[in-house]
Amino acid sequence: MDFLDPVKQRRARLLLIVGYGLIALIIMFATYILWQVAYGFSYSHGKVVQHGLVFLSSQPGNATVYVDNQPNSATTNTSLLLLAGSHSIKLSEDGYRSWQRQIDVIGGDVQRFDYPILFPNVLTAKPLANLSDLPDIASQSPDKRWLLIEQPSDKVVFNLYDLRDNTIPPVKLSLPATAYNSTDSAGSWQVIGWADDNKHLLLKHDYVAAGQAAAEYILLDSQTPASSLNLTANLKLAPSVELSLLNNKYDHYYLSDAAAGTLSSASLGDTVPVLELNHVVAFKPYGSDTLLYVTDQLPKAQLPAGQVAVVLRQGDKTYVLRQFASGAPNYLLDMATYGDDWYVVLGASGDKVAYVYKNPQQTAEGSVPRAFRALKVDNPNYVSFSDTARFIMAENGSNFSVFDAQTSRTYNYAVKQTLDSPQTHADWMDGDRIMFISGGQLTVLDYDNQNLQTLQPASSFYIPFFEPDYRAVYTLAPPVSSAGQSKLQLTYTSLIVLKK
């Protein structure tokens, strides 16, 4: 009866304790190993090394992956476990131009490159329509499905193309005579903005009436043109008032009166203007309750002579961000959210830098928000966020400064190409690429001046238009021949190489 023997009982307890201890050590060691693996550590050739995980996607998929000039067994879309350090990555596919860049892999870190587009070696533009003259309007809906082009021969008639299928003839839209001043249907037209329903557009019509320059705002219903409205008449707008969409809703508006320095709001349901702000020099809205604006008078502080202030108003709270010299030809304002953070970028023409603020609303009460980053561009004339809001660009001509909100890195560079007139700035092609027209050719490049590509002919009067999945691009360009005496052609260029 060993269980009654005290010596054997002590021995059993000791063995049990030792066993538990060994199990605990094994668990701790395994946990440590798993923790090290999770942070990219491994054992190779007699030493501990660290790796990082890199995800690579591309259009088209199944592109060959080269790491440090050596082909990898994986093809896109894939993930690679790479040693910490600097590596060259190249994606290659028959019939396409390669995409490549140098990347810095950090041990235990995860990086994603899901934006590479491999452009075809040979781009063939197919004409879709001839235009007799330069149209005032060539504009794409926010969802990239619809392309609206004015008929130059009749400025109140538009062609609406469905980019999901370019074999479908365009729908001809005619503004009803009740929607515009019919005494001068010519004049000039411009798109103020598309509503977020991808159906309504706010248009401005500049014309001459009784020998005097005049302007009116029209809400074009691209699906039911007969329902289009003359908002100048509907809202009883004064001649000095400029109209813009509020929160991108087709029936809500901001009314800006530069002469009076006022900013008001109104809607189709309530046409009586509601005063929002006084002493407004410039403004940029975001959403339904956020405004970034320049003012020459603060309610609770005295501005120095010759100064204006940039103010962020969100709900019932205001934050004074910065002061600039008054009278600048252009104040640059923009804001967006990326992840859980707010970013604001602002500047003034004539300065040497644009300023980026991160979550200025979280500034302690009584404190002045401080700029998070400076984008160094001499005399900036444009600031904007990429489609995903990850990148913020400040620009003047061929000079760029781009901030990456994901990595907190800033890239300053100048491209060799010059922008064709009348372009004043480049545009974002998508969430990661910049585009502009140079030498009559569409030029695209990554946010950090990598993978610059010259594509097909395009007119500098109109930005190119991409299909929603970026499998094709539409451009307005001078015709290859003078057939039909057209001044421009709408062309379609596939970005996918058909395999034989």
BELVEN-V570805 format. One line per field, one symbol per residue. phi: phi as a letter, one per 20 degrees, with the letter a starting at -180 (. if undefined). Layout:
phi: ???
//
This chain:
phi: .ffeegffffffffffffffffffffffffffffffffenebdblnbeccccdceccbcffmffdddlmdfefecfebccedfgpecedcdcbgncffdbaecdedgmecccdddgdeegfdddedfdbddfbfffcbbdfgemedcdcfegfbfdccddeeffbfeegfeedcffgfebfffbfflccbeereffelcdcedddebdclmdfbbbdceeefecgfefceffffelffgeeddbfellefdcbddddffemdcccbbffbeffdfebdleebbbebmecccdbdcdbdfcbeefgmccdecddcmddcceeadcffnfgbddcabadcmddecccbabfoedadddddlffeffgndegdfebddebflfcacaefgemfddddbbmedcccddffdmddddaceffdeffegdaecefbfccdcadcmmcfccbfgdmdlfceddgbefecffcdfgeleacdcdbgffcegmlfebcedccfddefee
//
